């Protein structure tokens, strides 16, 4: 069997939408009746349709303003003030950041000096502790029971009068 061939026709609607029509033709061997089938598809009517997306107001083309008009001067004045304000904010932010950097550097130096001082103090206290522990170890006599004899009895008691 052979497939029926299809011819496509394009017509434009009054709304600017193209409609694609296909017409199926039966082959000579089959006795089917040719029928027309309309399949609506949204296709831009021309290149100026823009895809159907609406542009935001900021992207819409505005008529060029006359440079001598009051409206143009007012817009330029407002824009100049906004630019000036923005630049001042930017400079202030940079100055604030630099001040914060300087403060943090000073704090870092103070903390590093404190670390050195505390490290020295720790070293001195550690030396004192080790010296004290060494002196205690030298002054301690071995216990008398270490050689297997009991401690000597105290003979100075007055019980035997």
Secondary structure, 3 states (H helix, E strand, C coil): CCCCCEEEEEEECCCCEEEEEEEECCCCCCCCCCEEEEEEEEEECCHHHHHHCCCCCCCCCCCCCCCCCHHHHHHHHHHHHHHHHHHHHHHHHHHHHHHHHHHHHHHHHHHHHHHHHHHHHHHHHHHHHHHHHHHHHHHCCCCHHHHCCCCCCCCCCCCCC
